[in-house]
Amino acid sequence: MKRNVLFLVIIALVLLGCSMLHLGLTNVQAANAQAAILFKEFRLPRLLSALVAGAGLSLSGLLMQNLFRNPMAGPYVLGINSGASLTTALFMLGGFPLMAHNFGLVGSALLGAFLAASFMFFVSWRVQQTTGLLLVGLMFASFTGSIESVLQSWASPEQVKQFFLWNMGSLQQLSAAQIPWLLCLFIGAVIWSFLLVKSLNAFVLGSEQAFQLGIRTQRVRIAILAITAILAGSITAFCGPIAFVGLAIPNLGRQLLRTQDHLILILFCLLFGALFLVACDVLLLIGEPYFSLPINVLTSLIGAPYIAYLILRRS
């Protein structure tokens, strides 16, 4: 226990240092009004996007893996990200004037995420087995992907390009005015997750054993789905889809900490998930004079080999 607490403290200190380095790359000077505006309107929201996206996706991945008792489950297996992508595609590829404003993009993605979550909430009442719920989520994702392909075949090249860039993920879409909205959604979901620690620990034994221990399993399943909808939906809306963070970080936490105590695992996912994405963005900032990559590409380059290693190791 002491070892894990010390490890978390070290991660928190490294995260603080990495965040300061991220902000230091702005070269802001007090006498330079233009640099101060750049810092307030672009670099600070970008740092907060990295912190919240990394922490939120990691936490939602941990919750999904607990619910399905499957280390390969991620925050998008329920089709929440697919719902956000579908409504965004409808607006962007359909040529709606609303998409001329940033809030149009955010609003459409949030709408799709919560509609998909509402659909999965309904399904969860009818489908008691988590395996069946997982299959419904995968089929829903395949269905929405097919609709997006049809929309792209009808859209103009410029519209397809716009949707493609959003779909690659970015930490620069969040504006200063949108920070309070994202923080409120994130903080509320995190507090709710901490209230579920006892139930999450019981779910490690299986839903039947958890029910025998007095846990209201159906209510906990709905809560996990709701938290995932809030985190994955809002992050996708503000940052676009970001791959492998929610899948890799919880697995890494279990490997390093060797515990099933979800209080420790939640803290690890929040801290290390944020650290991972901030570090990735620092690499992109350092490399900006030489190359430009979407954050989703870098997380995939790092996360995909790790997931492949986990699969081969389990095999």
C-alpha positions, -999 to +999 in steps of 0.1 A: +000+000+000+028+024+009+046+016-023+015+024-044+009+057-025+046+067-030+043+058-067+012+080-071+030+109-054+059+105-078+035+105-108+018+136-095+051+155-092+062+144-127+028+155-140+033+189-124+067+193-139+055+182-173+026+206-172+050+235-163+072+224-193+042+225-215+033+260-205+070+271-206+072+262-243+050+293-250+078+317-242+053+342-229+066+375-216+046+399-195+054+429-218+042+411-248+004+415-250+000+393-280+019+365-264-003+368-233-034+365-254-019+334-271-012+319-237-048+325-224-067+317-255-047+288-270-019+273-249-038+271-215-069+255-230-046+231-249-030+220-216-063+216-199-076+196-228-047+173-225-051+169-187-088+163-188-088+141-220-060+119-206-075+115-172-111+111-184-104+086-211-083+065-187-109+065-161-137+056-185-115+027-198-110+014-162-148+015-156-155-003-188-130-030-181-145-035-147-180-037-160-172-063-187-144-080-167-123-078-199-090-059-200-095-053-238-127-032-232-123+005-238-144+036-234-158+034-269-171-002-269-206+010-261-208+030-293-207+064-275-179+077-296-196+063-327-228+082-318-207+114-315-190+108-348-223+101-366-241+133-356-209+153-363-208+137-397-245+145-403-237+182-396-203+185-412-211+164-443-246+177-446-235+213-449-254+227-420-247+264-414-244+257-377-211+240-383-196+274-392-193+279-354-172+259-330-202+253-307-220+236-336-193+210-337-193+205-300-231+205-297-235+179-325-209+156-309-224+159-275-259+153-289-247+121-306-228+109-275-258+112-252-283+098-276-260+068-280-257+066-242-295+068-238-299+040-262-274+018-243-291+027-210-323+013-225-305-018-238-289-024-204-323-028-187-332-055-213-299-072-216-287-085-183-254-101-195-225-077-201-213-098-230-246-092-248-244-055-240-209-054-255-221-071-287-249-045-290-223-017-286-201-032-313-230-037-337-241-001-331-205+012-339-205-008-371-239+005-381-229+042-375-197+036-394-216+024-424-238+055-423-207+078-421-193+060-452-225+067-471-225+104-461-188+108-472-196+093-506-223+121-511-203+150-496-179+174-513-142+169-510-139+199-487-165+186-463-149+152-462-115+168-455-131+188-426-147+157-411-114+138-415-094+163-396-119+164-367-119+126-367-081+125-362-084+143-328-070+176-316-062+193-283-066+228-299-104+228-304-112+239-268-116+276-263-112+296-231-150+301-229-156+263-231-132+254-202-158+257-174-182+234-193-157+207-198-143+210-162-178+208-147-186+176-167-152+161-158-153+169-121-188+156-117-180+123-134-148+119-112-167+125-080-194+100-090-166+074-098-151+078-063-186+071-048-186+038-066-153+025-053-169-001-030-191-014-057-163-015-083-142-036-059-171-060-055-176-063-092-141-077-096-156-109-081-184-109-107-218-094-108-235-124-091-210-123-062-214-086-060-252-090-057-248-115-029-226-089-011-256-065-012-245-044-042-273-032-064-256-044-096-281-030-121-278+004-106-240+003-107-240-008-143-262+022-152-239+045-132-209+032-151-226+037-184-236+072-174-201+082-163-186+068-195-211+087-215-202+120-197-164+115-200-161+099-234-189+120-249-176+154-237-140+147-245-149+135-280-170+166-285-142+190-274-111+171-286-123+146-312-117+108-309-083+100-292-074+063-294-058+038-271-055+060-240-086+045-223-074+010-233-037+011-224-035+031-192-058+010-170-039-022-180-006-005-173-019+005-139-028-031-130+007-043-141+026-016-122+005-015-090-005-051-088-038-043-070-075-045-076-083-017-051-102+008-074-094+037-052-058+033-061-066+024-097-088+054-102-061+078-088-035+061-111-057+065-142-064+101-134-028+110-128-010+088-153-036+093-180-032+130-177+006+127-176+007+105-207-014+128-229+005+160-217+038+143-224+026+133-259+016+169-265+049+182-252+066+160-278+043+175-305+051+210-293+089+204-294+086+188-329+063+216-344+091+233-363+099+199-380+066+180-383+029+183-375+010+153-362-025+149-347-025+138-311-045+107-321-017+095-344+010+098-316-012+080-290-019+052-315+018+048-323+026+044-286-006+026-275-011+001-303+023-018-298+016-020-260-019-035-266-004-060-291+022-069-264-005-075-239-025-097-263+006-118-272+015-121-235-019-134-225-019-158-255 
